[in-house]
């Protein structure tokens, strides 16, 4: 059985992080508010897909979708979900590697150290401490 490829993290700069997986080097971009918003929409989309798949009655489906779209999403808590972790890692990688696919990211996660990768992703989240004040300052 082949030995699993380890993810090696290098160049731990504030703006980006590089790591090697197999024989290829990747660069993570900081995860921004836009990335976290996209993750929220991704999570809501998955919930709606499940409702469409499993709720047969049209009226019940509409009511359930209305409830689900109104539920607040805690992005950081949702990173425990493999699919959400894969999505946010892809968002971080695609900025510097525009041809990378979700299937490539899945391989990195499956063959790498999930705990280490998760910790790095959390470190890459670059949002202002008070996003409302940050927006107001731009004006």
C-alpha positions in Angstrom: 0.0 0.0 0.0 1.4 3.4 -1.0 2.3 5.8 1.8 0.1 8.8 2.1 1.5 12.1 0.8 2.0 14.6 3.6 1.2 18.3 3.3 4.2 20.4 4.2 3.6 24.0 5.1 6.2 26.6 4.3 6.6 30.3 4.0 4.2 31.3 6.7 3.7 34.9 5.7 0.8 37.1 6.8 -0.7 37.4 3.3 -0.3 33.9 1.9 0.9 30.4 2.8 2.7 27.9 0.5 2.5 24.2 0.9 3.7 21.2 -1.0 1.4 18.3 -1.7 3.1 15.4 -3.6 5.4 17.1 -6.0 3.4 20.2 -6.5 3.5 23.5 -4.6 0.3 25.5 -3.9 -0.3 28.9 -2.5 -3.2 29.8 -0.3 -4.7 33.3 -0.5 -6.2 34.9 2.6 -9.8 34.0 3.1 -11.9 37.2 2.9 -15.4 38.3 3.8 -16.4 37.6 0.2 -15.1 34.0 0.6 -17.0 33.6 3.8 -20.2 35.0 2.1 -19.7 32.5 -0.7 -19.4 29.7 1.8 -22.6 30.8 3.4 -24.4 30.6 0.1 -22.8 27.3 -0.7 -24.1 25.9 2.7 -27.6 27.3 2.0 -27.6 25.8 -1.5 -26.7 22.4 -0.1 -29.6 22.7 2.4 -32.0 23.6 -0.3 -30.8 20.7 -2.5 -31.5 18.3 0.4 -35.0 19.8 0.8 -35.7 19.5 -2.9 -34.5 15.9 -2.8 -36.3 14.6 0.3 -39.4 16.8 0.9 -42.1 15.6 -1.5 -45.0 17.9 -0.7 -44.7 21.2 -2.5 -46.2 23.3 0.3 -44.0 21.7 2.9 -41.0 22.1 0.6 -41.7 25.9 0.2 -42.2 26.3 4.0 -39.0 24.4 4.8 -37.0 26.3 2.3 -38.2 29.6 3.8 -37.1 28.5 7.2 -33.7 27.2 6.0 -32.8 30.4 4.1 -33.6 32.5 7.2 -31.3 30.4 9.5 -28.0 32.2 10.3 -24.9 30.3 9.2 -21.8 30.2 11.4 -19.1 29.7 8.8 -16.4 28.7 11.3 -18.5 26.1 13.0 -19.5 24.8 9.5 -15.8 24.1 8.7 -16.1 20.9 10.6 -18.0 19.6 7.6 -15.7 18.0 5.0 -17.6 19.5 2.0 -17.5 23.0 3.5 -13.8 22.7 4.3 -13.1 21.5 0.7 -15.1 24.5 -0.7 -13.3 27.2 1.4 -9.9 25.6 0.7 -10.7 25.7 -3.0 -11.7 29.4 -2.7 -8.4 30.1 -1.1 -6.4 28.1 -3.7 -8.2 29.2 -6.9 -7.0 32.8 -6.6 -3.4 31.7 -7.2 -4.1 28.5 -9.1 -7.1 29.3 -11.3 -7.2 25.8 -12.9 -7.5 23.9 -9.6 -10.7 21.9 -9.3 -12.7 20.8 -6.3 -11.7 17.2 -7.1 -8.0 18.3 -6.7 -8.8 19.9 -3.4 -10.6 16.8 -2.2 -7.5 14.7 -2.9 -5.4 17.1 -0.9 -7.8 16.8 2.0 -8.2 13.0 1.8 -4.5 12.3 1.5 -3.3 15.1 3.9 -3.5 15.9 7.6 -7.0 17.3 8.0 -6.3 18.7 11.5 -3.2 20.6 10.1 -5.1 21.8 7.0 -8.1 23.0 9.0 -5.8 24.9 11.4 -4.1 26.7 8.5 -7.5 27.5 6.9 -8.7 29.2 10.1 -5.4 31.2 10.2 -6.0 32.3 6.6 -9.3 34.0 7.5 -8.6 37.7 7.2 -11.6 39.7 8.3 -11.7 43.0 10.2 -12.5 42.6 13.9 -15.5 44.8 13.4 -16.6 44.5 9.7 -19.2 47.3 10.0 -16.6 49.8 11.2 -14.2 48.7 8.5 -16.8 49.4 5.8 -17.7 52.8 7.4 -14.0 53.8 7.4 -13.7 53.2 3.6 -16.3 56.0 2.9 
